[in-house]
Amino acid sequence: MNAIGPDPVEISRDDGKALLLGLVDDVLDLVYDSPDVTHSGRSRAQVESLLLETMPSTGVDHRNLSLFVRSVFAPHVRSYRHPLHFGHQRPAPSLASTAADMLNAATNTTVSVYEAGPISVALEATVQRWMRELFGLPATASATFTNGGSESTLTALLCARERWQRANPDNDFRTGFILIGAECHYCVERSARVLGFPVERVCKIATNDRGQTCLGALEIAVERIARSGSSVVAVVVNAGSTAVAAFDDIAAIGAVAHATGAWLHVDATHGGAAVFVPELRDRLDGIECADSFAWDPHKLMWVSPPCACLFVRCRKDLHLALSQDLDHASYIVDRTDRDGLDLDVNESLEWTLACTRQCSALKVYLSVLLYGADATALRVRRVCALALELARNVARDDRFDLLCHPEFNIVCFRFLTKDDRPDTFNRRLRDRIAVHSTCYLTGASVHGVYWLRAQFTSEATTSTHLHLLLDEIAREASALSTHPFPHPATEPQHADD
Ligand SMILES: *Cc1c(COP(=O)(O)O)cnc(C)c1O
């Protein structure tokens, strides 16, 4: 082995070892010692004031890293491991995921082309094969890693647009429609807009009171568009919607979409994890017939972001949508003067929008290596059972109203107030809970009504905490009724993921 060269910047190996071992202790504290509160309760300005205001031109001794971690970073982390943490769809990453992150970060693994990262490309190919098998897809389907569900959606709609344009060369795709479930994540509309679809051609299909896309409403929209002489480019529905984790009837919706020649994309970013649990698997029935679907292991596979997958049923569609631009990328894939050579390059960057990507497959690989695939089933099953238990508790509790019994790991409910503006009251209540640090949850509007929204991901939550949560909310509600103002100064956060 060669010793590290005369790098004028990097610290010595001995100092590096001291730095990393110290960091390991700090990380283990963050992972294994649950803090008493869900966060420090400091305002954004207060936290920003702890950071360097300007860039220093010289660095400090490496021992200052621990000081930074202990006094600045760790105290102001939002604790996703806290038993009363019910916010956002991102779980605390497992230690296997942390190990993968460390290896990735230390080696700058990339997955763009094999010669730039042999082990990372091989890892990705292996995990992609596992994923295709997990979802029952044929080898002709394509599974790729992306930087998140939003990028997966953009790529899927690009494939849909390109396929439609190939089939309708004399027509402009802007005359076609994109039909999306009204409960779809905002990234669907945004992707359509980025791809050039006029806003008025992106139509929302009504959902029922459980948040599922109505088949009848979809049929009516499809018929109306056909009668007007236009066509549907894509239909997008959910397997685990953002607000309530509602699962659409994929098989029935797929039949309508395919009969009209549209591309069916299923947003299983959140709910795809049901694939691990035999008794939840039927929520995904029909997904193998979708033209594309997205699933984020960085949600319910307990790995850090980014770790997201896009599945496209027909590889050719993905290839035709993306790879033609590579003819000019001789710095990566040189296709010139290769007559007679094998031109079937098949490099990862032909299948993704991003060029440089982290080897996020390593996080899945190490999770499965250390815990086994059944561990994800165990965790998903556990959080879904807790969600159902909270819903049952809420249904029996006359202080609260329940939106519906959950199909997955999200429960929407609200405090029954005598206030004549119950929506405003519940919004203020949620903001108040977010500022205080005892517990944490988000909120969401469904059919114009505002609900508190508890998502289950923390491994520390037990049945006892479900009662604590409701009591804490009721306590905050009673404080809010007595002292509606002044409201603590903060930037309110709303469900954004
Ligand atoms: C989280 C989520 C997204 C966005 O995915 P990112 O990985 O955050 O980009 C899209 N759709 C649904 C249903 C989601 O739950």
The ligand as a Tripos MOL2 file, in Angstrom:
@<TRIPOS>MOLECULE
LIG
   15    15     1     0     0
SMALL
NO_CHARGES

@<TRIPOS>ATOM
      1 C1        -42.3940   11.2410   -0.3150 C.3       1 LIG1
      2 C2        -43.3050   11.1790   -1.4510 C.ar      1 LIG1
      3 C3        -42.9830   11.7640   -2.6730 C.ar      1 LIG1
      4 C4        -41.7150   12.5590   -2.8660 C.3       1 LIG1
      5 O1        -40.5970   11.7340   -2.8130 O.3       1 LIG1
      6 P1        -39.1530   12.3370   -2.4770 P.3       1 LIG1
      7 O2        -38.3050   11.1140   -2.3530 O.co2     1 LIG1
      8 O3        -39.2920   13.1090   -1.2030 O.co2     1 LIG1
      9 O4        -38.7700   13.2160   -3.6240 O.co2     1 LIG1
     10 C5        -43.8590   11.6180   -3.7230 C.ar      1 LIG1
     11 N1        -45.0130   10.9400   -3.5690 N.ar      1 LIG1
     12 C6        -45.3710   10.3820   -2.4070 C.ar      1 LIG1
     13 C7        -46.6710    9.6480   -2.2980 C.3       1 LIG1
     14 C8        -44.5380   10.4680   -1.3080 C.ar      1 LIG1
     15 O5        -44.8900    9.9040   -0.1530 O.3       1 LIG1
@<TRIPOS>BOND
     1     1     2 1
     2     2     3 ar
     3     2    14 ar
     4     3     4 1
     5     3    10 ar
     6     4     5 1
     7     5     6 1
     8     6     7 2
     9     6     8 1
    10     6     9 1
    11    10    11 ar
    12    11    12 ar
    13    12    13 1
    14    12    14 ar
    15    14    15 1
@<TRIPOS>SUBSTRUCTURE
     1 LIG1         1 GROUP 0 **** ****
